[in-house]
Amino acid sequence: MLTNPDLQIFPGKGMTCVLDPKRAACRLRSEEDGTRRTPDLDDCRPNCVNIARTDRDIEHVHVQIERLRPLVDDPLAPAFRHAREQHELDRLERIVTAHDHTGEPHDGH
């Protein structure tokens, strides 16, 4: 994927954008010279069809999951925080499950 010169690839945090500007869910930024549009990775939307996830991305998602688990398991956490973090944890776990169902390994090799 990264070696295909026709694709515009933008690595993000836990995702990779394979940009098709016509289908992007984010606001696109123009470069200074105005010749190329790039995705706004800070505004990446989970429903965007341009999202691809590599094994490297899934490793990052696993790190996010492990960071969230203690927050979700904290019995002293306010209910609204627990609900918010549980929602995010569930979303991240669905991402990993979907990736695992592609048959692709995500051990970094």
MOPAC internal coordinates of N, CA, C and O (Angstrom, degrees):
PM7 1SCF
backbone

  N    0.0000 0     0.00 0     0.00 0    0    0    0
  C    1.4399 1     0.00 0     0.00 0    1    0    0
  C    1.5289 1   110.38 1     0.00 0    2    1    0
  O    1.2310 1   120.47 1   133.18 1    3    2    1
  N    1.3267 1   116.70 1   -46.82 1    3    2    1
  C    1.4634 1   120.11 1  -176.48 1    5    3    2
  C    1.5179 1   113.24 1   -69.46 1    6    5    3
  O    1.2310 1   120.14 1   160.01 1    7    6    5
  N    1.3308 1   117.34 1   -19.99 1    7    6    5
  C    1.4618 1   119.96 1  -177.79 1    9    7    6
  C    1.5274 1   112.92 1   -91.58 1   10    9    7
  O    1.2310 1   119.34 1   174.98 1   11   10    9
  N    1.3143 1   118.86 1    -5.02 1   11   10    9
  C    1.4575 1   122.15 1   179.64 1   13   11   10
  C    1.5297 1   109.02 1   -79.47 1   14   13   11
  O    1.2310 1   119.62 1   -66.55 1   15   14   13
  N    1.3416 1   118.34 1   113.45 1   15   14   13
  C    1.4693 1   120.59 1  -175.94 1   17   15   14
  C    1.5300 1   113.56 1   -69.39 1   18   17   15
  O    1.2310 1   119.66 1   163.72 1   19   18   17
  N    1.3321 1   118.26 1   -16.28 1   19   18   17
  C    1.4611 1   121.04 1  -179.68 1   21   19   18
  C    1.5264 1   112.99 1   -80.52 1   22   21   19
  O    1.2310 1   120.57 1   163.74 1   23   22   21
  N    1.3174 1   116.52 1   -16.26 1   23   22   21
  C    1.4631 1   120.02 1  -178.34 1   25   23   22
  C    1.5206 1   110.80 1   -93.90 1   26   25   23
  O    1.2310 1   121.02 1   -36.18 1   27   26   25
  N    1.3210 1   115.65 1   143.82 1   27   26   25
  C    1.4564 1   121.11 1   171.99 1   29   27   26
  C    1.5281 1   106.23 1  -101.90 1   30   29   27
  O    1.2310 1   120.74 1   -69.96 1   31   30   29
  N    1.3276 1   116.19 1   110.04 1   31   30   29
  C    1.4630 1   122.50 1  -174.99 1   33   31   30
  C    1.5222 1   108.69 1  -109.26 1   34   33   31
  O    1.2310 1   120.82 1   -49.74 1   35   34   33
  N    1.3283 1   116.03 1   130.26 1   35   34   33
  C    1.4599 1   121.86 1  -179.96 1   37   35   34
  C    1.5273 1   109.01 1  -131.96 1   38   37   35
  O    1.2310 1   119.90 1   -77.04 1   39   38   37
  N    1.3455 1   117.79 1   102.96 1   39   38   37
  C    1.4630 1   119.67 1   177.88 1   41   39   38
  C    1.5276 1   110.82 1   -68.03 1   42   41   39
  O    1.2310 1   120.92 1   -42.77 1   43   42   41
  N    1.3212 1   115.85 1   137.23 1   43   42   41
  C    1.4623 1   122.22 1   176.79 1   45   43   42
  C    1.5156 1   109.87 1  -123.07 1   46   45   43
  O    1.2310 1   120.44 1    20.62 1   47   46   45
  N    1.3095 1   116.76 1  -159.38 1   47   46   45
  C    1.4658 1   122.30 1   178.80 1   49   47   46
  C    1.5219 1   108.64 1   -95.88 1   50   49   47
  O    1.2310 1   120.67 1   -76.43 1   51   50   49
  N    1.3226 1   116.31 1   103.57 1   51   50   49
  C    1.4577 1   120.43 1   179.80 1   53   51   50
  C    1.5145 1   114.04 1    79.94 1   54   53   51
  O    1.2310 1   120.33 1  -169.30 1   55   54   53
  N    1.3210 1   116.97 1    10.70 1   55   54   53
  C    1.4630 1   121.94 1   178.09 1   57   55   54
  C    1.5179 1   109.66 1  -160.93 1   58   57   55
  O    1.2310 1   121.23 1   -18.79 1   59   58   57
  N    1.3206 1   115.26 1   161.21 1   59   58   57
  C    1.4558 1   121.99 1   174.57 1   61   59   58
  C    1.5190 1   106.82 1  -127.17 1   62   61   59
  O    1.2310 1   120.58 1   -48.14 1   63   62   61
  N    1.3198 1   116.50 1   131.86 1   63   62   61
  C    1.4618 1   121.00 1   178.32 1   65   63   62
  C    1.5238 1   108.34 1   -93.57 1   66   65   63
  O    1.2310 1   120.76 1   -58.85 1   67   66   65
  N    1.3315 1   116.16 1   121.15 1   67   66   65
  C    1.4590 1   122.78 1   171.48 1   69   67   66
  C    1.5275 1   103.98 1  -103.61 1   70   69   67
  O    1.2310 1   121.38 1   -88.83 1   71   70   69
  N    1.3158 1   114.97 1    91.17 1   71   70   69
  C    1.4583 1   121.62 1  -164.36 1   73   71   70
  C    1.5181 1   114.78 1   -70.65 1   74   73   71
  O    1.2310 1   121.79 1   -57.52 1   75   74   73
  N    1.3064 1   114.19 1   122.48 1   75   74   73
  C    1.4572 1   123.76 1   163.23 1   77   75   74
  C    1.5229 1   103.60 1  -119.83 1   78   77   75
  O    1.2310 1   119.68 1   -79.97 1   79   78   77
  N    1.3385 1   118.22 1   100.03 1   79   78   77
  C    1.4680 1   120.68 1  -173.43 1   81   79   78
  C    1.5289 1   114.20 1   -54.00 1   82   81   79
  O    1.2310 1   120.22 1   149.32 1   83   82   81
  N    1.3284 1   117.19 1   -30.68 1   83   82   81
  C    1.4633 1   120.24 1  -178.79 1   85   83   82
  C    1.5247 1   112.17 1   -69.15 1   86   85   83
  O    1.2310 1   120.29 1   156.54 1   87   86   85
  N    1.3217 1   117.06 1   -23.46 1   87   86   85
  C    1.4633 1   120.76 1  -175.52 1   89   87   86
  C    1.5247 1   112.74 1  -110.65 1   90   89   87
  O    1.2310 1   119.77 1  -178.11 1   91   90   89
  N    1.3146 1   118.04 1     1.89 1   91   90   89
  C    1.4687 1   121.69 1  -176.11 1   93   91   90
  C    1.5271 1   111.26 1   -66.94 1   94   93   91
  O    1.2310 1   120.98 1   -43.73 1   95   94   93
  N    1.3287 1   115.73 1   136.27 1   95   94   93
  C    1.4696 1   121.24 1   177.02 1   97   95   94
  C    1.5284 1   111.14 1   -88.18 1   98   97   95
  O    1.2310 1   120.25 1   162.40 1   99   98   97
  N    1.3265 1   117.13 1   -17.60 1   99   98   97
  C    1.4681 1   120.56 1  -178.84 1  101   99   98
  C    1.5303 1   110.23 1   -87.86 1  102  101   99
  O    1.2310 1   121.58 1    -8.07 1  103  102  101
  N    1.3196 1   114.58 1   171.93 1  103  102  101
  C    1.4625 1   120.39 1   171.80 1  105  103  102
  C    1.5275 1   106.56 1   -80.56 1  106  105  103
  O    1.2310 1   119.86 1   -49.97 1  107  106  105
  N    1.2905 1   117.88 1   130.03 1  107  106  105
  C    1.4600 1   121.00 1  -179.68 1  109  107  106
  C    1.5157 1   110.14 1   -88.07 1  110  109  107
  O    1.2310 1   121.48 1   -36.72 1  111  110  109
  N    1.3240 1   114.78 1   143.28 1  111  110  109
  C    1.4698 1   120.95 1   177.02 1  113  111  110
  C    1.5167 1   108.31 1  -103.40 1  114  113  111
  O    1.2310 1   120.64 1   -33.99 1  115  114  113
  N    1.3041 1   116.37 1   146.01 1  115  114  113
  C    1.4659 1   120.85 1   173.56 1  117  115  114
  C    1.5149 1   108.24 1   -98.22 1  118  117  115
  O    1.2310 1   121.16 1   -38.52 1  119  118  117
  N    1.3332 1   115.39 1   141.48 1  119  118  117
  C    1.4581 1   119.11 1   175.92 1  121  119  118
  C    1.5209 1   108.72 1   -72.10 1  122  121  119
  O    1.2310 1   120.65 1   -13.66 1  123  122  121
  N    1.3170 1   116.37 1   166.34 1  123  122  121
  C    1.4655 1   121.77 1  -175.29 1  125  123  122
  C    1.5227 1   112.97 1   -54.86 1  126  125  123
  O    1.2310 1   120.24 1   141.13 1  127  126  125
  N    1.3257 1   117.14 1   -38.87 1  127  126  125
  C    1.4658 1   119.00 1  -178.47 1  129  127  126
  C    1.5365 1   112.27 1   -83.48 1  130  129  127
  O    1.2310 1   120.31 1   173.91 1  131  130  129
  N    1.3285 1   117.02 1    -6.09 1  131  130  129
  C    1.4544 1   121.45 1   175.59 1  133  131  130
  C    1.5132 1   115.51 1    74.70 1  134  133  131
  O    1.2310 1   119.56 1  -170.60 1  135  134  133
  N    1.3332 1   118.44 1     9.40 1  135  134  133
  C    1.4527 1   120.30 1  -176.88 1  137  135  134
  C    1.5227 1   113.37 1   -90.53 1  138  137  135
  O    1.2310 1   120.26 1   163.92 1  139  138  137
  N    1.3061 1   117.11 1   -16.08 1  139  138  137
  C    1.4607 1   119.05 1  -175.65 1  141  139  138
  C    1.5198 1   109.68 1  -140.90 1  142  141  139
  O    1.2310 1   121.07 1   -41.18 1  143  142  141
  N    1.3145 1   115.55 1   138.82 1  143  142  141
  C    1.4600 1   120.71 1   176.05 1  145  143  142
  C    1.5176 1   108.54 1  -102.78 1  146  145  143
  O    1.2310 1   121.04 1   -39.33 1  147  146  145
  N    1.3186 1   115.61 1   140.67 1  147  146  145
  C    1.4614 1   121.01 1  -178.84 1  149  147  146
  C    1.5255 1   109.15 1  -125.26 1  150  149  147
  O    1.2310 1   120.31 1   -24.78 1  151  150  149
  N    1.3367 1   117.01 1   155.22 1  151  150  149
  C    1.4625 1   119.08 1   179.18 1  153  151  150
  C    1.5246 1   110.93 1   -73.38 1  154  153  151
  O    1.2310 1   121.14 1   -26.60 1  155  154  153
  N    1.3057 1   115.42 1   153.40 1  155  154  153
  C    1.4613 1   121.45 1   173.37 1  157  155  154
  C    1.5235 1   106.33 1   -92.05 1  158  157  155
  O    1.2310 1   120.34 1   -89.16 1  159  158  157
  N    1.3189 1   116.95 1    90.84 1  159  158  157
  C    1.4615 1   121.41 1  -175.38 1  161  159  158
  C    1.5225 1   112.51 1   -63.78 1  162  161  159
  O    1.2310 1   120.15 1   158.81 1  163  162  161
  N    1.3230 1   117.31 1   -21.19 1  163  162  161
  C    1.4652 1   119.97 1   175.52 1  165  163  162
  C    1.5286 1   111.39 1   -75.45 1  166  165  163
  O    1.2310 1   120.73 1   165.62 1  167  166  165
  N    1.3248 1   116.20 1   -14.38 1  167  166  165
  C    1.4640 1   121.87 1  -179.69 1  169  167  166
  C    1.5295 1   110.33 1  -114.58 1  170  169  167
  O    1.2310 1   120.01 1  -156.75 1  171  170  169
  N    1.3215 1   117.58 1    23.25 1  171  170  169
  C    1.4614 1   121.59 1  -178.22 1  173  171  170
  C    1.5337 1   109.45 1   -61.76 1  174  173  171
  O    1.2310 1   120.98 1   -46.84 1  175  174  173
  N    1.3116 1   115.73 1   133.16 1  175  174  173
  C    1.4654 1   121.73 1  -177.97 1  177  175  174
  C    1.5315 1   108.87 1  -106.03 1  178  177  175
  O    1.2310 1   119.85 1   -47.14 1  179  178  177
  N    1.3198 1   117.88 1   132.86 1  179  178  177
  C    1.4712 1   121.04 1  -177.28 1  181  179  178
  C    1.5253 1   114.12 1   -57.86 1  182  181  179
  O    1.2310 1   119.59 1   156.15 1  183  182  181
  N    1.3269 1   118.39 1   -23.85 1  183  182  181
  C    1.4627 1   121.04 1  -178.12 1  185  183  182
  C    1.5279 1   113.50 1   -90.60 1  186  185  183
  O    1.2310 1   119.47 1  -174.59 1  187  186  185
  N    1.3134 1   118.62 1     5.41 1  187  186  185
  C    1.4617 1   121.78 1  -176.33 1  189  187  186
  C    1.5312 1   110.84 1   -70.67 1  190  189  187
  O    1.2310 1   121.05 1   -47.18 1  191  190  189
  N    1.3226 1   115.60 1   132.82 1  191  190  189
  C    1.4640 1   120.38 1  -179.90 1  193  191  190
  C    1.5279 1   112.42 1   -75.57 1  194  193  191
  O    1.2310 1   119.83 1   171.19 1  195  194  193
  N    1.3201 1   117.93 1    -8.81 1  195  194  193
  C    1.4628 1   120.99 1   178.82 1  197  195  194
  C    1.5272 1   112.76 1   -82.38 1  198  197  195
  O    1.2310 1   119.91 1   172.85 1  199  198  197
  N    1.3205 1   117.78 1    -7.15 1  199  198  197
  C    1.4646 1   120.98 1  -177.21 1  201  199  198
  C    1.5202 1   110.44 1   -75.38 1  202  201  199
  O    1.2310 1   121.40 1   -48.92 1  203  202  201
  N    1.3185 1   114.94 1   131.08 1  203  202  201
  C    1.4590 1   122.92 1   170.31 1  205  203  202
  C    1.5243 1   105.90 1  -127.34 1  206  205  203
  O    1.2310 1   120.63 1   -26.71 1  207  206  205
  N    1.3099 1   116.39 1   153.29 1  207  206  205
  C    1.4649 1   118.76 1   178.82 1  209  207  206
  C    1.5208 1   109.20 1  -127.99 1  210  209  207
  O    1.2310 1   121.73 1   -59.56 1  211  210  209
  N    1.3104 1   114.28 1   120.44 1  211  210  209
  C    1.4547 1   121.39 1   176.73 1  213  211  210
  C    1.5237 1   108.18 1   -89.77 1  214  213  211
  O    1.2310 1   120.77 1    -7.34 1  215  214  213
  N    1.3123 1   116.14 1   172.66 1  215  214  213
  C    1.4629 1   119.70 1   175.87 1  217  215  214
  C    1.5258 1   110.39 1   -60.18 1  218  217  215
  O    1.2310 1   120.12 1   144.07 1  219  218  217
  N    1.3185 1   117.38 1   -35.93 1  219  218  217
  C    1.4711 1   121.20 1   177.19 1  221  219  218
  C    1.5230 1   110.06 1   -61.78 1  222  221  219
  O    1.2310 1   120.65 1   138.34 1  223  222  221
  N    1.3238 1   116.37 1   -41.66 1  223  222  221
  C    1.4625 1   120.52 1   178.57 1  225  223  222
  C    1.5263 1   110.95 1   -63.50 1  226  225  223
  O    1.2310 1   120.50 1   137.95 1  227  226  225
  N    1.3261 1   116.64 1   -42.05 1  227  226  225
  C    1.4664 1   120.45 1  -179.33 1  229  227  226
  C    1.5229 1   110.48 1   -66.28 1  230  229  227
  O    1.2310 1   120.05 1   145.35 1  231  230  229
  N    1.3192 1   117.51 1   -34.65 1  231  230  229
  C    1.4718 1   119.47 1   174.78 1  233  231  230
  C    1.5287 1   109.92 1   -60.64 1  234  233  231
  O    1.2310 1   120.13 1   138.86 1  235  234  233
  N    1.3222 1   117.36 1   -41.14 1  235  234  233
  C    1.4698 1   121.47 1   177.62 1  237  235  234
  C    1.5337 1   110.40 1   -64.38 1  238  237  235
  O    1.2310 1   120.10 1   140.11 1  239  238  237
  N    1.3232 1   117.41 1   -39.89 1  239  238  237
  C    1.4678 1   121.21 1   178.19 1  241  239  238
  C    1.5250 1   109.85 1   -63.22 1  242  241  239
  O    1.2310 1   120.44 1   139.71 1  243  242  241
  N    1.3421 1   116.77 1   -40.29 1  243  242  241
  C    1.4738 1   119.89 1   177.11 1  245  243  242
  C    1.5336 1   110.97 1   -60.32 1  246  245  243
  O    1.2310 1   120.19 1   140.03 1  247  246  245
  N    1.3074 1   117.25 1   -39.97 1  247  246  245
  C    1.4757 1   120.92 1   177.56 1  249  247  246
  C    1.5277 1   109.67 1   -62.42 1  250  249  247
  O    1.2310 1   120.20 1   137.52 1  251  250  249
  N    1.3171 1   117.22 1   -42.48 1  251  250  249
  C    1.4694 1   120.82 1   178.00 1  253  251  250
  C    1.5335 1   110.92 1   -62.59 1  254  253  251
  O    1.2310 1   120.75 1   139.20 1  255  254  253
  N    1.3271 1   116.18 1   -40.80 1  255  254  253
  C    1.4676 1   120.71 1   178.90 1  257  255  254
  C    1.5201 1   110.28 1   -61.39 1  258  257  255
  O    1.2310 1   120.58 1   133.23 1  259  258  257
  N    1.3214 1   116.50 1   -46.77 1  259  258  257
  C    1.4690 1   119.81 1  -179.15 1  261  259  258
  C    1.5255 1   111.59 1   -65.56 1  262  261  259
  O    1.2310 1   119.69 1   150.70 1  263  262  261
  N    1.3029 1   118.19 1   -29.30 1  263  262  261
  C    1.4678 1   121.47 1   176.43 1  265  263  262
  C    1.5309 1   110.77 1   -71.09 1  266  265  263
  O    1.2310 1   120.53 1   145.52 1  267  266  265
  N    1.3270 1   116.60 1   -34.48 1  267  266  265
  C    1.4632 1   120.69 1  -177.46 1  269  267  266
  C    1.5282 1   114.06 1   -80.54 1  270  269  267
  O    1.2310 1   120.04 1   149.77 1  271  270  269
  N    1.3302 1   117.52 1   -30.23 1  271  270  269
  C    1.4745 1   119.79 1  -175.09 1  273  271  270
  C    1.5258 1   113.37 1   -52.73 1  274  273  271
  O    1.2310 1   119.11 1   130.45 1  275  274  273
  N    1.3405 1   119.30 1   -49.55 1  275  274  273
  C    1.4711 1   118.01 1  -179.62 1  277  275  274
  C    1.5323 1   112.84 1   -63.53 1  278  277  275
  O    1.2310 1   120.20 1   148.49 1  279  278  277
  N    1.3177 1   117.22 1   -31.51 1  279  278  277
  C    1.4655 1   120.08 1   178.23 1  281  279  278
  C    1.5276 1   110.95 1   -67.54 1  282  281  279
  O    1.2310 1   120.81 1   139.08 1  283  282  281
  N    1.3258 1   116.05 1   -40.92 1  283  282  281
  C    1.4625 1   120.92 1   179.24 1  285  283  282
  C    1.5270 1   110.52 1   -69.10 1  286  285  283
  O    1.2310 1   120.60 1   144.00 1  287  286  285
  N    1.3288 1   116.45 1   -36.00 1  287  286  285
  C    1.4696 1   121.05 1  -177.27 1  289  287  286
  C    1.5229 1   113.71 1   -82.87 1  290  289  287
  O    1.2310 1   119.69 1   175.85 1  291  290  289
  N    1.3172 1   118.20 1    -4.15 1  291  290  289
  C    1.4656 1   121.76 1  -177.94 1  293  291  290
  C    1.5335 1   110.07 1   -71.04 1  294  293  291
  O    1.2310 1   119.98 1   -68.47 1  295  294  293
  N    1.3483 1   117.63 1   111.53 1  295  294  293
  C    1.4675 1   119.71 1  -178.01 1  297  295  294
  C    1.5322 1   113.11 1   -69.37 1  298  297  295
  O    1.2310 1   120.01 1   164.13 1  299  298  297
  N    1.3199 1   117.59 1   -15.87 1  299  298  297
  C    1.4594 1   120.65 1  -179.18 1  301  299  298
  C    1.5304 1   113.07 1   -94.19 1  302  301  299
  O    1.2310 1   120.72 1   178.62 1  303  302  301
  N    1.3195 1   116.22 1    -1.38 1  303  302  301
  C    1.4680 1   119.97 1  -178.75 1  305  303  302
  C    1.5256 1   110.46 1   -69.72 1  306  305  303
  O    1.2310 1   120.36 1   -38.02 1  307  306  305
  N    1.3260 1   116.92 1   141.98 1  307  306  305
  C    1.4709 1   119.72 1   174.63 1  309  307  306
  C    1.5317 1   110.35 1   -60.37 1  310  309  307
  O    1.2310 1   120.64 1   -31.11 1  311  310  309
  N    1.3021 1   116.39 1   148.89 1  311  310  309
  C    1.4686 1   121.40 1  -175.95 1  313  311  310
  C    1.5300 1   112.27 1   -57.44 1  314  313  311
  O    1.2310 1   120.06 1   139.51 1  315  314  313
  N    1.3342 1   117.50 1   -40.49 1  315  314  313
  C    1.4729 1   119.12 1  -178.85 1  317  315  314
  C    1.5259 1   111.07 1   -65.79 1  318  317  315
  O    1.2310 1   120.01 1   143.02 1  319  318  317
  N    1.3412 1   117.59 1   -36.98 1  319  318  317
  C    1.4653 1   119.35 1   178.45 1  321  319  318
  C    1.5206 1   109.94 1   -69.24 1  322  321  319
  O    1.2310 1   120.76 1   137.89 1  323  322  321
  N    1.3254 1   116.16 1   -42.11 1  323  322  321
  C    1.4648 1   119.87 1   178.38 1  325  323  322
  C    1.5356 1   109.79 1   -58.53 1  326  325  323
  O    1.2310 1   120.26 1   133.45 1  327  326  325
  N    1.3294 1   117.10 1   -46.55 1  327  326  325
  C    1.4684 1   120.88 1  -178.63 1  329  327  326
  C    1.5258 1   111.30 1   -62.83 1  330  329  327
  O    1.2310 1   120.30 1   136.61 1  331  330  329
  N    1.3268 1   117.03 1   -43.39 1  331  330  329
  C    1.4689 1   121.31 1  -179.65 1  333  331  330
  C    1.5263 1   110.86 1   -63.20 1  334  333  331
  O    1.2310 1   120.71 1   132.81 1  335  334  333
  N    1.3367 1   116.25 1   -47.19 1  335  334  333
  C    1.4671 1   120.21 1  -178.18 1  337  335  334
  C    1.5285 1   110.94 1   -69.62 1  338  337  335
  O    1.2310 1   119.91 1   144.49 1  339  338  337
  N    1.3315 1   117.78 1   -35.51 1  339  338  337
  C    1.4674 1   120.89 1   177.39 1  341  339  338
  C    1.5226 1   110.13 1   -64.79 1  342  341  339
  O    1.2310 1   120.35 1   138.89 1  343  342  341
  N    1.3210 1   116.94 1   -41.11 1  343  342  341
  C    1.4673 1   121.23 1   177.83 1  345  343  342
  C    1.5339 1   110.56 1   -59.92 1  346  345  343
  O    1.2310 1   120.54 1   134.61 1  347  346  345
  N    1.3231 1   116.57 1   -45.39 1  347  346  345
  C    1.4692 1   120.80 1   179.59 1  349  347  346
  C    1.5255 1   110.74 1   -66.91 1  350  349  347
  O    1.2310 1   120.03 1   138.74 1  351  350  349
  N    1.3242 1   117.55 1   -41.26 1  351  350  349
  C    1.4641 1   121.24 1   178.14 1  353  351  350
  C    1.5282 1   110.16 1   -60.95 1  354  353  351
  O    1.2310 1   120.20 1   134.55 1  355  354  353
  N    1.3139 1   117.23 1   -45.45 1  355  354  353
  C    1.4680 1   120.75 1   178.29 1  357  355  354
  C    1.5282 1   110.97 1   -60.20 1  358  357  355
  O    1.2310 1   120.13 1   138.23 1  359  358  357
  N    1.3252 1   117.35 1   -41.77 1  359  358  357
  C    1.4711 1   121.60 1   179.41 1  361  359  358
  C    1.5259 1   111.15 1   -62.26 1  362  361  359
  O    1.2310 1   120.83 1   135.24 1  363  362  361
  N    1.3301 1   116.02 1   -44.76 1  363  362  361
  C    1.4657 1   120.43 1  -179.78 1  365  363  362
  C    1.5212 1   111.06 1   -66.31 1  366  365  363
  O    1.2310 1   120.29 1   140.67 1  367  366  365
  N    1.3226 1   117.06 1   -39.33 1  367  366  365
  C    1.4682 1   119.77 1   178.58 1  369  367  366
  C    1.5264 1   111.10 1   -65.82 1  370  369  367
  O    1.2310 1   119.90 1   145.35 1  371  370  369
  N    1.3244 1   117.80 1   -34.65 1  371  370  369
  C    1.4726 1   120.31 1   175.54 1  373  371  370
  C    1.5298 1   110.87 1   -65.00 1  374  373  371
  O    1.2310 1   120.40 1   143.30 1  375  374  373
  N    1.3224 1   116.85 1   -36.70 1  375  374  373
  C    1.4677 1   120.67 1   177.40 1  377  375  374
  C    1.5224 1   110.26 1   -61.48 1  378  377  375
  O    1.2310 1   120.43 1   133.11 1  379  378  377
  N    1.3317 1   116.78 1   -46.89 1  379  378  377
  C    1.4665 1   120.98 1  -179.83 1  381  379  378
  C    1.5237 1   110.02 1   -64.18 1  382  381  379
  O    1.2310 1   120.07 1   136.03 1  383  382  381
  N    1.3252 1   117.48 1   -43.97 1  383  382  381
  C    1.4655 1   121.05 1   179.72 1  385  383  382
  C    1.5238 1   110.77 1   -61.07 1  386  385  383
  O    1.2310 1   120.20 1   135.75 1  387  386  385
  N    1.3219 1   117.23 1   -44.25 1  387  386  385
  C    1.4685 1   120.48 1   178.89 1  389  387  386
  C    1.5258 1   110.55 1   -62.09 1  390  389  387
  O    1.2310 1   120.35 1   139.22 1  391  390  389
  N    1.3272 1   116.93 1   -40.78 1  391  390  389
  C    1.4642 1   120.74 1   178.82 1  393  391  390
  C    1.5251 1   110.25 1   -65.52 1  394  393  391
  O    1.2310 1   120.44 1   137.02 1  395  394  393
  N    1.3257 1   116.77 1   -42.98 1  395  394  393
  C    1.4628 1   121.07 1  -179.43 1  397  395  394
  C    1.5238 1   111.65 1   -62.91 1  398  397  395
  O    1.2310 1   119.90 1   148.74 1  399  398  397
  N    1.3182 1   117.80 1   -31.26 1  399  398  397
  C    1.4602 1   120.93 1  -179.57 1  401  399  398
  C    1.5245 1   112.80 1   -74.21 1  402  401  399
  O    1.2310 1   120.02 1   171.37 1  403  402  401
  N    1.3204 1   117.56 1    -8.63 1  403  402  401
  C    1.4649 1   119.79 1   176.52 1  405  403  402
  C    1.5216 1   111.03 1   -80.06 1  406  405  403
  O    1.2310 1   120.92 1   170.22 1  407  406  405
  N    1.3346 1   115.85 1    -9.78 1  407  406  405
  C    1.4511 1   119.99 1  -178.74 1  409  407  406
  C    1.5079 1   113.65 1    82.85 1  410  409  407
  O    1.2310 1   120.26 1  -173.57 1  411  410  409
  N    1.3131 1   117.11 1     6.43 1  411  410  409
  C    1.4591 1   121.67 1  -178.74 1  413  411  410
  C    1.5236 1   109.95 1   -87.61 1  414  413  411
  O    1.2310 1   119.73 1   -45.96 1  415  414  413
  N    1.3258 1   118.11 1   134.04 1  415  414  413
  C    1.4669 1   119.47 1   174.49 1  417  415  414
  C    1.5174 1   109.89 1   -71.54 1  418  417  415
  O    1.2310 1   120.20 1   -26.67 1  419  418  417
  N    1.3136 1   117.22 1   153.33 1  419  418  417
  C    1.4664 1   119.32 1   174.30 1  421  419  418
  C    1.5171 1   110.16 1  -132.99 1  422  421  419
  O    1.2310 1   121.59 1  -133.99 1  423  422  421
  N    1.3431 1   114.56 1    46.01 1  423  422  421
  C    1.4638 1   119.19 1   177.43 1  425  423  422
  C    1.5215 1   111.82 1   -96.08 1  426  425  423
  O    1.2310 1   120.38 1  -170.08 1  427  426  425
  N    1.3171 1   116.88 1     9.92 1  427  426  425
  C    1.4621 1   120.78 1   177.32 1  429  427  426
  C    1.5114 1   113.61 1    92.58 1  430  429  427
  O    1.2310 1   119.85 1  -176.59 1  431  430  429
  N    1.3335 1   117.89 1     3.41 1  431  430  429
  C    1.4716 1   120.79 1  -179.45 1  433  431  430
  C    1.5024 1   110.58 1  -116.34 1  434  433  431
  O    1.2310 1   120.10 1   180.00 1  435  434  433

